Amino acid sequence: MGGTTKRVSHEHLRVKIQTLHQQGFKPAEIVQKLGCSHRTVWKWKNKNFVHDKKRPGRPRKVSPTTKRMIKNRLYKKTGSSLRNCARELNDSKRYKEKKNQINYVTVQKFVKSTRWGHTAYKLTKKPLMSQKNIDDRLKFGELLQKSGHLSEKRLGEELRSHILWTDESIIELYPKLNQQNVRYRTENKSDVPSRVVPKFGLKVMVAGGFCARGVTPLHIIPKGQTVNAKYYMEKILPIYFDSMGNKEIFPNERKIVFMQDGATAHTAKASLSLIKTQVSTVWSKGVWPGNSPDLNPLENLWSILKENVYKEPQPRTREELVKKVQDVWNSIPTDTLEKLAQSLKQRVEGMVKVNGKMGSDFINTLYNEVVKQVGIYLRHYPGTRVVVNGHSLGASMSSLFIYFVTSINQFPTANYALVTFGQPRVGNVHYADYMNALPIMMNRVVARADIIPHFPPVGHLGLIDLLIHTTYFHHGQEVWINRKEINFCSQAVYEDSTCSNSLGPLYTIIDHLQYFDADYSVCYFVEGWLDIDLISIAGFTPTDYIPPMPTVMAGFLTGLVEGGYEGILPVIG
């Protein structure tokens, strides 16, 4: 492992040297900027490759039969390790007859050289969706369609703004991090700082609600208190009832909808009876579908609350934590609440499109999990630039990720950049205008005659298509790599006709599969979706979601973003 890390690090450095040299930096300036030797800069600045030459020596050789035996034990299998595989091979009848022995390192090298074994994925977790859950979700969608809550008109917006979303959540100051990602690169192990965590971390349980015009007072549940039906009715529900009587946030009491999930305290007969004496429409047991966090915008609001609570200076006592939680909750902007409340329409419509299932739509499979991970990293590395990146379908998902986090103001102080490769057109002119108006650096890298960036095809009605918004448009600046030329295209138009569009019908899928000599015909897809990746640049360790980004592409990304940017780049693609 150590040799691989060193080689990747060297290739990153060489790409940075070449990038800075092409940008006009002098060798001495590159040395000062990157902290490398003059000899290294002079050796690599004019080369057109970054890989070391092939070393001499006897090539590794694994027989075809051994390869099949290894694949049979490891390919699409769970619970099988490389050491166990080597042990099973050595104990096999064939190996004993031939008196052969194989080391697990040999198995590891072979597996790493294959398309299927380059990376070992963790099994993804998805909520267990029974057929009843699916039927309830579809039934809920039909109910909202009939009641007008999904209408695009003013009435629909007004109905959605009168929903009071309520729930409880735990705010933990020291959440458990993914140890695979929390790495620190340095020459000496003694330089690695300790992550100071108390034996018993600070946490508080809170109860609250929100609607489009404001939030309810946040109730802090005492330490050791269990939220049963009695406590819920005596301490929490009165807060919600007082908020529903506030004409500033609920101007029309006849339109109020009270939403709560299926927790035992919520669905007790006494609790439901008390709620129905105060409000006529209740989304609870029997109406609100169980196992449906993707439909509840309050889940996003909890994420926003936690991300802001985690910022420095961190509380050191429970009292300080409670005060910060209250302050952050009461300072959430109204426009954020409005966007979350109105997102119900998109959430339900997306659920209906996938026949009530969970896990096939972008918001559920990617967005919530990525937001959680990015929030944790921004907490530990405030001010870090978040570069969102993807290829092909992953590029479209990266664009949508930027759209979602900015439209609901998920991380208000985050510094984003968007760099995509082979991105198809994502939205219409409204979408393109919204993205172009964001104060974010956006580059669409197009390789030669890649055909995918020209899909979906534009309409043939010209201005009429533009007026009725049926045509897809690109956003951001196109970076066209035409053989050895890198062209930064015009940003004055949606698509520069002098760049990749100038090739007319001479497009090819081959160029879509070859970016920076990285063979994307062996991309790692999961059910058609390009999964999440957090790549390593200057001190960040790759996760095990998908294989690391090709070195040359990662170096180009670094140079393109900031000409040798040093820091952590969480990259989602």
C-alpha positions in Angstrom: 0.0 0.0 0.0 2.8 2.4 0.8 4.3 2.1 -2.7 1.0 2.8 -4.3 0.4 5.9 -2.2 3.9 7.2 -3.1 3.5 6.7 -6.8 0.1 8.4 -6.9 1.6 11.3 -4.9 4.4 11.7 -7.4 2.1 11.7 -10.4 -0.1 14.4 -8.7 3.0 16.5 -8.3 4.1 16.0 -11.9 0.7 17.0 -13.2 0.8 20.1 -11.0 4.2 21.0 -12.4 3.1 20.7 -16.0 -0.1 22.6 -15.3 1.7 25.5 -13.7 4.3 25.5 -16.4 1.7 25.8 -19.1 0.1 28.6 -17.2 3.3 30.6 -17.5 4.9 30.1 -14.0 8.7 30.1 -13.9 10.5 27.0 -12.5 11.6 28.9 -9.4 8.0 30.0 -8.8 6.8 26.4 -9.2 9.4 25.2 -6.7 8.3 27.8 -4.2 4.6 27.0 -4.8 4.8 23.2 -4.6 7.8 22.8 -2.3 9.6 20.4 -4.5 13.2 20.3 -5.9 14.5 22.3 -8.9 15.6 19.0 -10.4 12.0 17.6 -10.3 10.6 20.7 -11.9 13.1 20.8 -14.8 12.7 17.0 -15.3 8.9 17.0 -15.7 7.8 20.5 -16.8 8.1 19.8 -20.6 7.1 16.2 -20.6 3.7 15.0 -22.0 3.3 12.1 -19.6 3.5 11.6 -15.8 3.9 7.9 -15.3 7.2 6.2 -14.5 8.7 4.0 -17.1 8.1 0.3 -16.9 10.6 -1.3 -14.5 12.7 -4.3 -15.7 12.4 -7.7 -14.2 10.4 -10.9 -14.5 6.7 -10.1 -14.9 4.2 -11.4 -12.4 2.5 -14.6 -13.7 -0.6 -16.2 -12.4 -2.0 -19.2 -14.3 -5.4 -18.9 -16.0 -6.7 -21.7 -13.7 -5.6 -19.8 -10.6 -7.2 -16.7 -11.9 -10.5 -18.5 -12.3 -10.2 -20.0 -8.8 -9.6 -16.6 -7.3 -12.5 -15.0 -9.2 -14.8 -17.8 -8.2 -14.1 -17.1 -4.5 -14.1 -13.3 -4.6 -16.2 -12.0 -7.5 -19.6 -10.7 -6.2 -19.1 -12.5 -2.9 -19.4 -11.1 0.6 -17.3 -12.1 3.6 -14.4 -13.4 1.6 -11.0 -11.8 2.3 -7.8 -12.0 0.3 -6.0 -14.0 3.0 -8.8 -16.5 3.2 -8.8 -16.9 -0.5 -5.0 -17.6 -0.5 -5.5 -20.1 2.3 -8.3 -21.9 0.5 -6.2 -22.1 -2.7 -3.3 -23.6 -0.7 -5.6 -26.1 0.9 -7.3 -27.0 -2.4 -6.7 -30.5 -4.0 -5.1 -29.0 -7.1 -2.5 -27.0 -5.2 -1.7 -29.9 -2.9 -1.2 -32.3 -5.9 1.0 -29.8 -7.7 2.7 -28.8 -4.4 2.0 -25.1 -5.2 1.8 -22.3 -2.7 0.4 -18.8 -3.3 0.8 -15.8 -1.1 -2.1 -13.5 -0.3 0.0 -10.6 -1.7 0.0 -12.3 -5.1 -3.8 -12.7 -4.8 -4.1 -9.0 -3.9 -2.0 -7.8 -6.9 -4.0 -9.9 -9.3 -7.4 -8.8 -7.9 -6.3 -5.1 -8.0 -5.3 -5.5 -11.7 -8.8 -6.6 -12.7 -11.8 -4.5 -13.6 -14.0 -6.2 -11.0 -11.6 -6.2 -8.2 -10.0 -2.8 -8.3 -12.1 -1.7 -5.3 -14.0 -3.6 -2.7 -17.3 -1.8 -2.0 -19.2 -1.7 1.2 -22.7 -3.0 1.0 -25.1 0.0 0.8 -27.9 0.3 3.4 -31.4 0.9 2.3 -34.6 1.0 4.4 -36.5 -2.2 4.2 -39.5 -1.4 2.0 -42.4 -3.8 2.3 -45.1 -3.8 -0.3 -47.4 -2.2 2.3 -44.9 0.7 2.6 -44.9 1.1 -1.2 -48.7 1.0 -1.4 -49.0 3.5 1.4 -46.6 5.9 -0.3 -48.5 5.7 -3.6 -51.8 6.2 -1.7 -50.3 9.3 0.0 -49.3 10.7 -3.4 -52.8 10.2 -4.7 -54.2 11.9 -1.6 -52.0 15.0 -2.1 -52.9 15.1 -5.8 -56.6 15.2 -4.9 -56.2 17.7 -2.1 -54.3 20.2 -4.3 -51.1 20.1 -2.3 -49.2 19.2 -5.5 -50.6 22.0 -7.6 -48.2 24.4 -9.3 -50.7 27.2 -8.9 -50.9 29.7 -6.1 -53.4 27.5 -4.2 -50.9 24.7 -4.1 -48.1 26.9 -2.8 -50.4 28.2 -0.1 -51.5 24.7 1.0 -47.9 23.6 1.2 -47.0 26.6 3.2 -49.6 25.7 5.9 -48.1 22.3 6.7 -46.6 22.1 10.1 -43.8 19.5 10.0 -42.9 18.1 13.4 -40.4 15.6 14.8 -37.7 14.9 17.4 -34.0 14.6 16.7 -30.7 14.1 18.6 -28.0 16.7 18.2 -24.7 15.1 19.0 -21.5 17.2 19.2 -19.1 14.4 18.5 -20.7 12.2 15.9 -19.0 8.9 14.8 -16.9 9.5 11.7 -16.1 7.2 8.9 -12.7 6.0 10.0 -11.8 5.0 6.4 -11.9 8.7 5.5 -10.4 10.3 8.5 -6.7 10.1 7.5 -3.8 12.4 7.9 -0.8 12.3 5.5 2.6 13.3 6.8 6.2 12.2 6.8 6.3 11.4 10.5 3.6 9.5 12.4 4.3 11.6 15.5 2.9 14.7 13.6 -0.6 13.2 13.5 -2.8 15.2 15.8 -5.2 13.5 18.2 -9.0 13.9 17.8 -10.0 14.8 21.3 -13.3 13.1 22.1 -14.8 12.9 25.6 -15.8 9.6 27.0 -19.4 10.6 27.1 -20.1 13.0 24.2 -22.4 16.0 24.5 -25.8 15.4 23.0 -29.3 16.8 23.4 -32.7 15.6 22.2 -34.9 18.3 20.8 -38.4 18.5 19.5 -39.6 21.1 17.0 -41.5 21.9 13.9 -41.5 24.3 10.9 -43.7 25.6 8.2 -42.9 27.9 5.2 -43.2 31.1 7.3 -41.3 30.2 10.5 -40.3 27.6 13.1 -41.9 26.6 16.4 -40.0 27.2 19.6 -37.5 24.3 20.0 -38.2 22.2 23.0 -35.1 20.7 24.8 -36.0 17.3 26.2 -34.3 16.8 29.7 -31.5 14.4 30.0 -32.8 10.9 30.7 -36.3 11.7 29.8 -38.3 9.3 27.6 -40.7 10.8 25.2 -43.8 8.8 25.9 -47.4 9.7 25.2 -47.9 11.6 28.5 -44.8 13.7 28.1 -45.6 14.4 24.4 -49.1 15.6 25.3 -48.0 17.7 28.3 -44.8 19.3 27.1 -44.4 19.1 23.3 -47.9 19.4 21.8 -48.8 22.6 23.6 -45.8 24.3 21.8 -47.1 23.1 18.4 -50.7 24.3 19.2 -49.5 27.7 20.2 -47.6 28.0 16.9 -50.6 27.0 14.9 -52.5 29.8 16.6 -49.9 32.3 15.4 -51.5 34.3 12.5 -48.1 35.4 11.2 -47.0 31.9 10.2 -50.5 30.3 9.7 -52.7 33.1 8.4 -55.5 30.7 7.4 -56.3 28.2 10.2 -58.6 26.1 8.0 -55.7 25.2 5.7 -53.4 24.0 8.5 -52.1 20.4 8.2 -50.3 18.8 11.2 -47.7 16.3 10.2 -46.0 13.7 12.6 -44.5 10.3 12.0 -45.5 7.0 13.4 -43.6 7.1 16.7 -45.4 5.4 19.5 -45.9 8.6 21.5 -47.3 10.3 18.4 -49.8 7.6 17.5 -51.2 6.8 20.9 -55.0 7.2 21.0 -54.8 9.9 23.6 -52.3 11.9 21.6 -54.3 11.7 18.3 -57.5 12.6 20.1 -55.9 15.7 21.6 -54.4 16.7 18.2 -57.7 16.4 16.4 -59.3 18.8 18.9 -57.0 21.5 17.7 -56.6 20.8 13.9 -58.9 19.2 11.4 -56.3 17.7 9.1 -53.6 15.4 10.5 -51.0 13.5 8.6 -50.1 10.7 11.0 -50.7 7.0 11.3 -52.9 5.9 8.5 -52.1 8.9 6.3 -48.4 9.6 6.5 -46.6 6.5 5.0 -44.1 4.8 7.3 -40.5 4.5 6.4 -40.5 7.6 4.3 -37.8 10.1 5.4 -37.2 11.1 1.8 -40.7 12.8 1.7 -40.1 14.8 4.9 -38.3 18.1 4.4 -37.7 18.4 8.2 -34.9 15.8 7.7 -33.1 18.4 5.7 -33.7 21.1 8.3 -32.2 18.9 11.0 -29.1 18.5 8.8 -28.8 22.3 8.4 -29.2 22.7 12.1 -26.5 20.2 12.9 -24.1 21.6 10.3 -24.3 25.0 11.9 -24.1 23.8 15.5 -20.8 21.9 14.6 -19.1 25.2 13.6 -16.4 26.7 15.7 -16.4 27.7 18.5 -17.7 24.4 19.7 -19.7 24.2 22.9 -17.9 22.5 25.9 -20.9 22.0 28.2 -24.4 20.8 27.8 -25.6 24.4 28.7 -23.5 25.9 25.9 -24.7 23.2 23.4 -28.4 23.9 24.3 -27.9 27.6 23.9 -26.1 27.2 20.5 -28.8 24.8 19.2 -31.5 27.3 20.2 -29.7 30.2 18.6 -29.1 28.4 15.4 -32.7 27.1 15.2 -34.1 30.6 15.7 -31.8 32.2 13.1 -32.7 29.8 10.2 -33.6 32.1 7.2 -37.3 32.2 6.2 -36.4 31.7 2.5 -34.7 28.3 3.5 -37.9 27.3 5.2 -40.0 28.3 2.2 -37.9 26.3 -0.2 -38.0 23.2 2.0 -41.8 23.5 2.5 -42.4 23.9 -1.3 -40.1 20.9 -2.0 -42.9 18.5 -1.0 -44.2 18.7 -4.6 -40.9 17.5 -6.1 -40.4 14.9 -3.5 -43.8 13.2 -3.9 -43.7 13.5 -7.7 -40.3 11.8 -7.7 -41.5 9.1 -5.5 -44.5 8.4 -7.8 -42.3 8.3 -10.8 -40.4 5.3 -9.3 -43.7 3.6 -8.3 -43.4 4.4 -4.6 -40.0 2.8 -4.1 -37.1 4.4 -2.3 -33.5 4.3 -3.5 -33.9 5.0 -7.3 -34.3 8.8 -7.2 -31.4 11.2 -6.8 -32.5 12.9 -3.6 -32.7 9.7 -1.7 -29.7 7.7 -3.1 -27.2 10.4 -3.3 -28.2 13.8 -1.9 -28.9 13.1 1.7 -25.9 10.8 2.2 -23.5 13.3 0.5 -24.9 16.2 2.5 -24.2 14.3 5.7 -20.6 13.5 4.7 -19.9 17.0 3.3 -21.3 18.6 6.5 -19.0 16.5 8.7 -15.9 17.5 6.6 -16.9 21.1 6.6 -17.2 21.0 10.3 -13.6 19.7 10.7 -12.1 21.7 7.8 -14.1 25.1 7.7 -13.4 27.1 4.6 -12.5 24.1 2.4 -13.4 24.4 -1.2 -15.9 21.7 -2.2 -15.3 20.7 -5.8 -18.2 18.7 -7.2 -17.2 16.4 -10.0 -18.5 13.7 -12.2 -18.4 11.9 -15.6 -21.4 11.3 -17.9 -24.4 10.6 -15.8 -22.4 11.4 -12.7 -21.8 14.8 -14.2 -25.5 15.4 -14.4 -25.9 14.3 -10.8 -23.1 16.6 -9.8 -24.9 19.5 -11.5 -28.2 18.6 -9.7 -26.3 18.4 -6.4 -25.1 22.0 -6.8 -28.7 23.0 -7.7 -30.2 21.3 -4.6 -27.6 22.6 -2.0 -27.8 26.2 -3.3 -31.6 26.3 -3.8 -32.3 25.2 -0.2 -29.2 27.0 1.1 -27.9 23.8 2.7 -24.4 25.1 3.5 -24.6 28.9 3.4 -20.9 29.6 3.9 -19.5 26.8 1.6 -17.2 27.6 -1.3 -18.2 25.4 -4.3 -16.8 24.6 -7.7 -18.3 22.4 -10.4 -16.0 20.5 -12.9 -17.7 17.9 -15.0 -16.5 15.6 -17.8 -18.7 14.5 -20.7 -21.8 16.1 -19.1 -25.1 15.8 -21.0 -27.5 18.7 -21.1 -29.3 18.8 -17.7 -32.2 21.3 -17.8 -34.0 24.0 -19.8 -33.1 27.7 -20.1 -34.5 28.5 -16.6 -32.2 25.8 -15.1 -29.2 27.1 -17.1 -29.9 30.7 -16.1 -30.1 29.8 -12.4 -26.8 27.9 -12.5 -25.0 30.6 -14.5 -26.1 33.2 -12.0 -24.5 31.4 -9.1 -21.2 32.8 -7.8 -19.5 29.4 -8.5 -16.8 28.4 -10.9 -18.3 25.9 -13.4 -16.3 24.1 -16.1 -17.7 21.5 -18.5 -14.8 19.5 -19.9 -15.6 18.0 -23.4 -13.1 15.7 -25.0 -12.7 16.0 -28.7 -15.9 14.7 -30.5 -17.7 13.3 -27.4 -21.3 12.8 -28.4 -22.8 12.7 -24.9 -22.6 16.5 -24.2 -24.8 17.0 -27.2 -27.7 15.0 -25.7 -30.6 15.5 -25.2 -30.5 17.1 -28.7 -31.7 20.6 -29.1 -35.0 21.3 -30.8 -35.3 22.5 -34.4 -37.8 25.3 -33.7 -35.1 27.8 -32.6 -36.7 30.8 -30.8 -40.0 28.9 -30.3 -38.2 26.2 -28.4 -36.5 28.8 -26.2 -39.8 30.6 -25.4 -41.7 27.4 -24.4 -38.7 26.0 -22.6 -38.7 22.6 -24.2 -35.0 22.7 -25.3 -32.2 21.6 -23.0 -29.3 24.0 -22.5 -25.8 23.7 -21.0 -24.6 25.9 -18.2 -21.1 26.9 -17.1 -18.0 27.4 -19.3 -17.1 24.7 -21.8 -13.5 23.5 -21.7 -12.9 21.8 -25.1 -10.0 19.4 -25.3 -9.3 19.1 -29.0 -6.4 16.8 -29.3 -3.4 18.7 -27.8 -5.4 22.0 -27.6 -7.3 23.1 -24.5 -9.9 25.8 -25.5 -11.7 27.8 -22.8 -14.9 28.7 -24.7 -17.0 31.8 -24.6 -19.4 32.3 -21.6 -21.4 34.9 -23.5 -23.7 32.2 -24.9 -25.1 29.0 -23.5 -23.0 26.9 -26.0 -20.1 28.3 -28.0 -20.6 27.3 -31.7 -16.8 27.5 -32.3 -16.0 24.7 -29.7 -17.3 21.1 -29.7 -20.5 22.2 -31.4 -18.4 23.1 -34.5 -17.9 19.3 -35.3 -21.5 19.1 -36.4 -22.7 15.5 -36.7 -19.1 14.0 -36.5 -19.5 12.9 -32.9 -18.5 9.6 -31.4 -19.0 7.6 -28.3 -15.4 6.6 -28.3 -14.3 10.0 -27.1 -16.8 9.8 -24.3 -15.0 6.8 -22.9 -11.5 8.3 -23.1 -10.8 11.4 -20.9 -7.1 12.1 -20.1 -6.3 8.5 -21.3 -8.6 7.1 -18.6 -10.6 4.2 -20.0 -14.2 4.9 -19.0 -15.4 1.8 -20.7 -14.5 0.1 -17.5 -16.3 2.7 -15.2 -17.7 1.3 -12.0 -21.5 1.6 -12.2 -24.1 0.5 -9.7 -27.5 -0.1 -11.2 -26.7 2.5 -13.9 -25.8 5.2 -11.4 -22.3 6.5 -11.0 -21.7 6.3 -7.3 -20.1 8.7 -4.8 -16.3 9.4 -4.7 -14.2 11.4 -2.4 -10.8 11.6 -4.0 -7.3 12.3 -2.6 -5.7 15.6 -3.4 -2.9 16.9 -1.2 -3.7 15.1 2.0 -7.2 13.6 1.6 -7.7 9.8 1.6 -10.1 8.1 -0.9 -13.1 6.4 0.4 -14.1 2.9 -0.6 -17.2 4.0 -2.5 -15.6 3.7 -6.0 -12.0 3.6 -7.3 -10.0 6.8 -7.1 -10.2 9.3 -9.9 -7.5 8.7 -12.6 -4.4 10.6 -11.6 -4.0 12.7 -14.7 -7.6 13.8 -14.5 -7.3 14.6 -10.8 -4.2 16.7 -11.5 -5.9 18.5 -14.3 -8.9 19.2 -12.0 -6.5 20.7 -9.4 -4.8 22.9 -11.9 -8.1 24.0 -13.4 -9.6 25.0 -10.1 -6.8 27.0 -8.7 -3.5 26.4 -10.4 -2.0 24.0 -7.9 -4.6 24.3 -5.1 -3.4 22.7 -1.9 -6.1 21.4 0.4 -8.9 18.9 0.8 -11.3 18.5 -2.1 -14.4 16.4 -1.3 -15.4 15.5 -4.8 -18.8 14.0 -5.5 -19.3 12.2 -8.8 
